Amino acid sequence: MLKRRELGLAAGAAALTGLAKPGLVRAQARGTVVMAQQAQPPSLDAQVTTAQASRNINLHVYETLFARDEAANPQPDLAEGVDISSDGLTYRFALRDARFHNGKRMTSADVKASLERYGRVGGSAFIMRPVDRIETPDARTVVVRLKEPSPGFIAGISSPRAPCAIIPEEEAGKEASRIEIIGTGPFRFVEYRPDSHVKLTRFGDYVQNTKYEGMDGFAGRKVANVEDIMIRFVPEAGARTAGLQTGEMHILEAIAVPAAQRLRSDSNLQMHEMMPWAFQTLMMNHVMPPMDNPVFRRAMQAALDLEEIMAISTDGLYRMTHGWQHPGTTYFAGDVGKQLYNVNNKDRARALLREANYRNEEIILLGDSSFSNHQAAIITAAEQLRSVGINVRTVITDWPTAFSQRTQRTGWHMWALMLGIEPYEGPYGVVGFFSGHAPVQHARDEVIEDCQRRLTTSLAEADRKKAVADFQARMYDQAIAIKCGDVGIVQATRAQVRGYKPYRIPRMWGITLA
């Protein structure tokens, strides 16, 4: 028997933005909004890329069956809702009315083809592994049958990390990054000029989700009040800030904290803080001696002054939080492990180094210069570790080199990483980061593997919460990795941009240009 689960259709806390009737919205839509971002997108095939530079664009063009609301909870988007069987093996989606940018009405055949393609090429294709088959009993119904229960299935298909975008059936047979850029979103693709910009324009035949009254994360109503969007690629932070000041640009995906503080009194500009944006972490390579010894890892855990690391690496925009899930979310594990967070006890660290029989082996700390907080976190941590007698060498490269190096089992002991989208998604990505066939620490931990198994198969929410709490306890007890704290960012707009609400990307629906 199927049990009805609406999963929060009300969206009652959403801001009431863009409530005009569709015809009136078309009449009032005007102007071009210019947004600047640091990088150009590696692909505009939403399914295949996990890059933030792509998400900023793709989530205006494509939509998913479920999307995340303002609090990151899954909500219906192209689906009206879902019926989930009591054994967790059958998901029946009722589809709402939607139209592709090529004029075609969306049907269950498009959804089936899109989900199947995601299992082949998706940036998070593992979410489709439990799927046995997909059925389309009629044009407005899709039935997904699983081989085994997967309580994180809705969380997976609603994630914006590499969105499980619904595209026309005729495009779904194509290879990664070979599709025509056609979605159902409020803006449609116009052009992509490498090293310059992407241009989008308002989709006049966009079909609103009438179950919502206002904006709500990546779900909700998406009213296009501006005619065109120009997303410019501006790598240099100073150039982005100067462009905002002169009015050449209307929105910055991020502005440096010192610049935001300096410009806060400028009446022509508005600063929008996002907290939390990411975890600042120090990942450890457990297969490089002496990091294979948990006692040595605990010595490093005890030696670090995490608040100093956060204060220096974030220019002051941070919060000290121990949890491997954000406070206020379903899977936040309370005070578990808190007694081992930010110990900052140098005598304790030296005692643990003696217990670990540390013999002055060189410890390589890996950072990158592409993200200033990564570099600052590594340099600050290095000085703190030297103060307790650890022989540290820092290696600072560009981001692609550092990211590639950390995939190797040698050449690094500790690596600085901002973990952003995974905590936003919930526990599955975070626990998965440290488990499976390629955990970030390079050595599987059987306790964490069991936590991952329970999290991904237990139908009872209480059992999944216990799995996350056990994961967090293990992270601290064995010093699997070090969470320094939560990082914030600042998004910036010209004052003439009205109705802007900061979120995981700069959202262009719901805004107007005064």
C-alpha positions in Angstrom: 0.0 0.0 0.0 1.2 3.5 -0.9 1.4 6.1 1.8 1.0 9.8 0.8 3.9 12.1 1.6 3.5 15.7 0.4 6.9 16.8 1.7 6.0 20.4 2.6 4.0 21.8 -0.3 2.8 24.8 1.8 6.1 26.7 1.8 4.5 29.0 4.3 7.7 30.7 5.4 8.6 31.8 1.9 9.0 35.5 1.2 6.1 36.8 -0.9 8.1 38.0 -3.9 6.9 38.2 -7.5 3.1 37.6 -6.9 1.8 39.2 -10.0 -0.3 37.3 -12.4 1.7 35.7 -15.3 0.3 38.1 -17.9 1.2 41.1 -15.8 4.7 39.8 -15.2 5.3 39.6 -18.9 4.2 43.1 -19.4 6.4 44.5 -16.6 9.6 42.4 -17.3 12.3 44.8 -18.3 16.0 45.4 -18.3 19.2 43.4 -18.3 20.8 42.3 -15.0 24.5 41.7 -15.0 26.0 39.2 -12.6 29.8 38.6 -12.2 31.3 35.4 -11.1 34.9 34.3 -10.7 35.0 31.3 -13.1 33.5 30.2 -16.3 31.4 27.0 -16.3 33.1 23.8 -17.4 29.7 22.7 -18.9 26.1 23.8 -19.2 24.9 20.2 -19.2 23.5 20.5 -15.7 23.5 16.8 -15.0 27.2 16.2 -15.4 29.0 19.1 -13.6 29.3 19.8 -9.9 30.9 23.2 -10.5 29.5 26.2 -8.7 30.2 28.3 -11.8 27.8 26.0 -13.7 25.1 25.9 -10.9 24.9 29.7 -10.9 23.7 29.5 -14.5 22.0 26.1 -14.9 19.6 26.4 -12.0 17.9 29.3 -13.9 17.5 27.1 -17.0 16.7 23.6 -15.7 14.4 22.2 -13.1 14.2 19.0 -11.1 11.4 16.8 -9.8 12.1 17.9 -6.3 14.2 20.9 -5.3 15.6 22.4 -2.0 13.7 25.1 -0.2 15.2 28.0 1.7 16.1 25.7 4.6 17.5 23.0 2.2 14.6 20.7 2.7 13.3 18.7 -0.4 10.1 20.2 -1.9 8.2 19.3 -5.0 9.2 21.3 -8.1 8.3 19.6 -11.4 6.5 16.9 -9.4 3.3 17.7 -7.6 4.3 15.3 -4.9 5.3 11.7 -4.3 3.7 8.5 -2.9 6.2 6.2 -1.3 5.3 2.6 -0.5 5.5 1.4 3.1 8.5 -0.9 2.2 10.4 2.1 0.6 10.7 0.4 -2.8 8.2 2.3 -4.9 8.0 6.0 -5.6 5.1 7.3 -7.6 5.5 10.9 -8.8 2.6 12.9 -10.1 3.9 15.6 -12.6 2.7 19.2 -12.8 2.2 21.0 -16.0 5.5 22.3 -17.5 6.9 23.4 -20.9 10.4 23.1 -22.3 12.1 26.0 -23.9 11.6 24.4 -27.3 7.8 24.6 -26.8 7.2 21.0 -26.0 5.1 19.9 -23.0 6.9 17.9 -20.5 5.7 14.3 -20.1 6.6 11.2 -18.1 8.7 10.0 -21.1 11.0 13.0 -20.7 11.3 12.4 -16.9 12.1 8.7 -17.4 14.7 9.4 -20.1 16.3 12.1 -17.9 16.5 9.9 -14.8 18.0 7.1 -16.8 20.6 9.4 -18.4 21.5 10.7 -15.0 22.4 7.2 -13.9 24.8 7.0 -16.8 26.4 10.5 -16.8 25.3 12.3 -13.7 27.7 14.1 -11.4 26.1 12.2 -8.5 25.1 9.2 -10.5 25.3 7.0 -7.4 21.8 8.2 -6.4 20.4 6.1 -9.2 22.1 2.9 -8.2 19.2 1.6 -6.2 16.8 2.0 -9.1 15.5 -1.2 -10.6 13.3 0.2 -13.3 11.2 3.3 -14.2 7.6 3.1 -15.5 5.4 5.6 -17.2 1.7 4.4 -16.7 0.5 7.7 -18.2 1.8 11.1 -19.4 1.6 12.7 -16.0 2.8 9.8 -13.8 6.3 8.3 -13.2 6.9 5.3 -11.1 10.4 4.5 -9.8 10.9 1.0 -8.4 14.0 0.4 -6.3 16.0 -2.8 -5.8 16.4 -2.0 -2.1 15.3 0.8 0.2 17.1 4.1 -0.3 15.8 6.7 2.2 18.0 9.3 0.7 16.6 9.0 -2.8 14.4 12.2 -2.6 17.4 14.0 -1.1 19.5 12.9 -3.9 17.3 13.9 -6.8 16.6 17.3 -5.1 20.2 18.2 -4.7 21.6 21.1 -6.6 25.2 19.7 -6.5 24.9 18.2 -10.0 21.2 18.7 -10.6 19.1 15.8 -11.8 17.7 18.1 -14.4 14.7 17.1 -16.5 15.4 17.5 -20.2 13.6 16.6 -23.4 13.5 12.8 -24.2 15.2 13.4 -27.5 18.2 15.0 -25.8 18.6 12.4 -23.1 20.2 9.8 -25.4 23.2 12.1 -25.9 26.6 11.9 -24.3 27.7 14.2 -21.5 28.0 17.9 -22.5 26.6 17.2 -26.0 23.0 18.2 -25.4 21.1 21.3 -26.6 20.6 23.6 -23.6 16.9 23.1 -23.1 15.1 23.1 -19.8 11.8 24.1 -18.2 13.1 27.0 -16.0 12.1 30.7 -16.0 15.0 31.7 -18.2 16.2 30.1 -21.4 19.7 29.9 -22.9 20.8 32.3 -25.6 24.6 32.2 -25.9 27.9 31.1 -24.3 31.1 33.0 -25.2 34.1 31.5 -23.4 36.2 33.9 -21.4 33.4 36.4 -21.6 29.8 35.6 -20.6 26.7 33.5 -20.8 23.4 35.2 -21.8 20.0 34.0 -20.7 16.6 35.6 -21.5 13.2 35.3 -19.9 11.1 32.3 -21.0 7.7 33.9 -21.8 5.9 30.6 -21.7 7.2 29.5 -18.3 4.6 27.5 -16.3 4.6 28.6 -12.6 4.2 26.0 -9.8 0.9 27.3 -8.5 1.2 25.4 -5.2 3.6 28.1 -3.9 3.0 31.8 -3.1 6.6 33.1 -3.2 10.2 32.3 -3.6 11.5 29.3 -1.6 15.0 28.2 -2.3 15.3 26.4 -5.6 11.6 25.5 -5.4 8.7 28.0 -5.0 7.4 30.5 -7.5 10.0 31.7 -10.0 8.8 35.0 -11.6 11.2 36.5 -14.2 10.8 40.2 -13.8 13.9 41.1 -15.9 14.2 40.4 -19.6 17.8 39.3 -19.9 20.6 38.0 -17.6 24.2 38.5 -18.5 26.6 36.3 -16.4 30.1 37.6 -16.9 33.3 35.8 -16.0 35.7 38.1 -14.1 38.5 36.2 -12.4 40.0 39.1 -10.6 38.3 40.1 -7.3 39.2 43.7 -7.6 37.8 44.0 -11.1 34.5 42.5 -9.9 34.3 45.0 -7.0 35.1 47.9 -9.2 32.5 46.9 -11.7 29.9 46.8 -8.9 30.9 50.3 -7.7 30.7 51.8 -11.2 27.3 50.1 -12.0 28.8 48.0 -14.8 27.6 45.0 -12.8 24.5 44.6 -10.7 25.3 41.4 -8.6 28.4 39.7 -7.4 28.3 36.0 -6.5 30.8 36.8 -3.7 32.8 39.8 -2.6 35.8 39.7 -0.3 35.0 40.4 3.3 37.4 43.4 3.7 35.8 44.9 0.6 32.3 44.3 1.9 33.2 46.0 5.2 34.7 48.9 3.4 31.7 49.4 1.1 29.0 48.8 3.6 28.3 52.5 4.0 27.9 53.1 0.3 24.2 53.8 -0.3 24.4 52.6 -3.9 25.3 49.1 -2.8 23.9 46.4 -0.6 25.8 43.6 1.1 24.1 40.2 1.8 25.7 37.8 4.3 25.3 34.1 3.9 26.0 32.1 7.1 26.7 29.2 6.9 28.2 28.8 3.5 30.6 26.0 4.1 32.7 24.0 6.6 36.3 24.9 6.8 38.1 21.6 7.2 41.5 20.1 7.5 41.4 16.7 5.9 44.0 14.0 6.9 45.7 11.3 4.8 45.5 8.2 7.0 47.8 6.1 4.8 50.9 8.4 5.1 52.8 7.6 8.3 52.6 8.8 11.0 49.1 9.9 10.1 48.1 6.2 10.1 48.4 6.4 13.9 45.2 7.8 15.5 47.2 8.9 18.6 49.3 11.2 16.3 46.1 12.5 14.7 44.7 13.3 18.2 47.9 15.2 19.0 47.3 17.4 15.9 43.6 17.8 17.0 44.7 18.9 20.4 47.4 21.3 19.2 45.3 23.5 16.9 43.6 26.8 17.9 40.7 26.5 15.6 39.3 29.9 16.4 42.5 31.6 15.4 42.5 29.6 12.1 38.9 30.7 11.4 39.5 34.3 12.3 42.5 34.6 10.1 41.3 32.6 7.1 37.8 34.1 6.9 38.6 37.8 7.7 36.2 37.5 10.6 33.1 36.1 8.9 32.8 32.7 10.7 31.1 30.8 13.5 32.5 28.2 15.8 30.4 25.1 15.4 31.5 21.6 16.0 28.7 19.7 14.2 29.3 17.8 10.9 25.7 18.9 10.1 24.4 22.5 10.4 22.6 23.4 13.7 18.8 23.5 13.2 18.7 20.8 10.6 17.2 17.4 10.9 20.4 15.5 11.4 22.3 17.9 13.7 23.7 15.6 16.4 23.8 18.0 19.3 26.8 18.0 21.6 28.2 14.7 20.3 32.0 15.1 20.1 31.9 18.7 21.3 34.4 18.0 24.1 37.1 17.3 21.5 36.4 20.3 19.4 38.9 23.2 19.5 40.8 21.7 22.4 43.8 24.0 21.9 45.8 22.4 24.6 49.5 22.4 23.7 50.6 20.3 26.7 48.0 17.7 25.9 49.3 17.7 22.3 52.9 17.2 23.4 51.9 14.3 25.6 50.1 12.6 22.8 53.1 13.1 20.5 55.2 11.2 23.1 52.6 8.5 23.3 52.6 8.2 19.5 56.4 7.8 19.5 56.7 10.7 17.0 60.3 10.9 15.7 60.3 14.3 13.9 59.0 12.9 10.6 58.1 15.6 8.1 54.4 16.5 7.9 53.3 18.0 4.6 50.4 20.5 4.8 48.8 21.1 1.4 46.9 24.2 0.4 46.1 26.3 -2.6 46.4 30.0 -3.6 43.2 30.0 -5.6 41.1 30.2 -2.4 42.6 32.6 0.1 41.0 30.9 3.1 42.6 27.5 2.1 46.0 29.1 2.0 45.5 31.1 5.2 44.2 28.0 7.1 47.2 25.9 6.1 49.8 28.6 7.0 48.1 29.3 10.4 47.8 25.6 11.2 51.5 25.1 10.3 52.7 27.7 12.8 50.5 26.2 15.5 51.8 22.6 14.9 55.4 23.8 14.8 54.9 25.3 18.3 54.3 21.8 19.8 57.3 20.3 18.0 55.9 18.9 14.8 58.2 19.1 11.7 55.9 20.8 9.2 56.4 21.7 5.5 53.7 23.7 3.7 53.0 23.2 0.0 50.9 25.8 -1.7 49.8 25.2 -5.3 46.9 26.3 -7.5 43.5 24.7 -6.8 43.6 22.1 -9.7 47.0 20.9 -8.6 46.1 20.7 -4.9 42.9 18.9 -5.7 44.7 16.4 -7.9 47.4 15.8 -5.3 44.9 15.0 -2.6 43.6 12.1 -4.6 47.1 10.5 -4.3 48.0 8.3 -1.4 51.4 10.0 -1.0 52.7 13.5 -1.0 50.5 15.1 1.6 49.4 14.6 5.2 46.8 17.4 5.7 44.8 19.3 3.2 42.6 22.4 3.6 39.2 22.2 2.1 36.0 24.3 2.2 33.2 21.7 2.2 30.2 23.6 1.0 27.5 21.9 -1.0 27.7 18.6 0.9 26.7 19.9 4.3 23.9 22.0 2.6 22.6 18.7 1.0 22.4 16.9 4.4 24.2 13.9 5.9 24.5 11.7 2.8 27.2 13.7 1.1 29.1 14.4 4.3 29.2 10.8 5.5 29.8 9.6 1.9 32.9 11.9 1.7 34.6 9.7 4.4 33.2 6.3 3.2 32.9 4.1 0.2 35.5 3.0 -2.3 37.4 6.3 -2.3 37.2 8.0 1.1 39.0 11.3 1.3 41.3 10.0 4.1 42.3 7.0 1.8 41.7 4.4 4.5 38.3 2.9 5.1 37.0 3.1 8.7 34.7 0.2 9.4 32.6 2.2 12.0 32.0 5.0 9.4 31.2 2.4 6.8 28.5 1.0 9.1 27.2 4.5 9.8 26.9 5.0 6.0 25.1 1.7 5.6 22.6 2.5 8.3 22.1 6.0 7.0 21.4 4.9 3.5 19.2 1.8 4.2 17.2 2.5 7.4 13.6 3.5 6.8 13.2 4.9 10.3 14.4 8.5 10.7 15.5 7.8 14.3 17.8 5.1 13.1 19.3 7.4 10.5 19.8 10.2 13.1 21.6 7.7 15.3 23.9 6.7 12.4 24.8 10.4 11.9 25.5 10.9 15.6 27.7 7.8 15.6 29.5 9.1 12.6 30.2 12.4 14.3 31.4 10.6 17.5 33.8 8.6 15.4 35.1 11.6 13.5 36.2 13.2 16.8 37.3 10.1 18.7 39.6 8.9 15.9 40.4 12.4 14.6 39.4 11.3 11.1 39.5 14.9 10.0 39.3 18.3 11.7 36.4 20.7 11.3 37.6 24.2 12.1 34.2 26.0 11.9 31.6 27.4 9.6 32.5 29.9 6.9 30.2 32.7 5.6 30.3 34.6 2.4 29.0 38.0 1.3 27.0 38.4 -1.9 26.7 42.0 -3.2 24.2 43.9 -5.3 23.5 47.4 -6.5 20.8 49.1 -4.5 18.6 49.3 -7.6 18.3 45.5 -7.5 15.1 45.0 -5.6 13.8 41.7 -4.1 17.1 40.0 -3.9 17.5 37.2 -1.3 21.0 35.6 -0.8 21.2 31.9 -1.3 23.4 29.1 -2.7 23.5 30.9 -6.0 22.5 34.5 -6.9 18.9 33.9 -7.9 17.6 36.1 -10.7 14.0 35.3 -10.5 11.9 37.5 -8.2 14.2 40.5 -8.5 13.5 43.8 -10.3 15.7 46.6 -11.5 14.5 49.9 -10.0 
